[in-house]
Amino acid sequence: MTLRSARLAAGAIALAAAGVFIAAPGAAAANQGIVNPGFESGNDGSWGQVSVDDWYVRGMYGYLVTDNPAYPAHSGTWKAKLGGFGYAGHRIDQTVTIPAYRVPVLSFWMKADYVGITHRLVVEAVTEDGTRTPLYTRYNAAGGSGGYEQATVTFPDSFYSGTTRKVSLQFTHWEERGNTAPFLIDDVSLEYRLKVSRPIYDFPTTLFKPVLP
């Protein structure tokens, strides 16, 4: 075994012992699973958009994915604006494919202003059989920095499978009547990582003890 091979083997053992996740080889690290992640393609159909009164929102205010300059984006000019219409129930969603033996890691940028009225953002992963798994919840009553903040969430072990799976990724906003402070969502990414398990066998430490004369 060469010195380089020995170092690679030692590194692999160290990763396995730690039970860490590593990026899938040959894949882009930033985003592997989201179409139109920064919303810069506008309303191209990549994101589903649903409101309690869909006609009212689109007829009076336009789409949830917007380039309205009154609401700044994290990057570029487009973003998703959830809420601020004065009644509950606004959602964007996209169906993604989780490869076999991969762990999904979701990341996105969010802006929420504190206005003294509680409303919340709920991010869920919904499987094809309708099972909902909450991934992230944020209340605007918690305040904010005044700018965008990043959230990163690793999917639970139930999404790790030996087969490819389709999942609906949903961002839903719930607000009280009269609330005009929306949640802004931008730069969504989904990275698929390899899962490195701990080694099955533990070598007895006595095997590595020096033999005394």
Stockholm file with secondary structure:
# STOCKHOLM 1.0

chainA/1-213         MTLRSARLAAGAIALAAAGVFIAAPGAAAANQGIVNPGFESGNDGSWGQVSVDDWYVRGMYGYLVTDNPAYPAHSGTWKAKLGGFGYAGHRIDQTVTIPAYRVPVLSFWMKADYVGITHRLVVEAVTEDGTRTPLYTRYNAAGGSGGYEQATVTFPDSFYSGTTRKVSLQFTHWEERGNTAPFLIDDVSLEYRLKVSRPIYDFPTTLFKPVLP
#=GR chainA/1-213 SS CCHHHHHHHHHHHHHHHHTCEEECTTSCSSCSSCSSTTSTTCSSSSSEEEETTHHHHHHHTCCSEECCTTSCCSSSSCEEEECCSSSSCEEEEEEEEECTTCEEEEEEEEEECCCSSCCEEEEEEEETTCCEEEEEEEEGGGCCCSSCEEEEEECCGGGCCSSCEEEEEEEEEECCTTCCCCEEEEEEEEEEEEECCCCSCCCCGGGGSCCCC
#=GC SS_cons         CCHHHHHHHHHHHHHHHHTCEEECTTSCSSCSSCSSTTSTTCSSSSSEEEETTHHHHHHHTCCSEECCTTSCCSSSSCEEEECCSSSSCEEEEEEEEECTTCEEEEEEEEEECCCSSCCEEEEEEEETTCCEEEEEEEEGGGCCCSSCEEEEEECCGGGCCSSCEEEEEEEEEECCTTCCCCEEEEEEEEEEEEECCCCSCCCCGGGGSCCCC
//
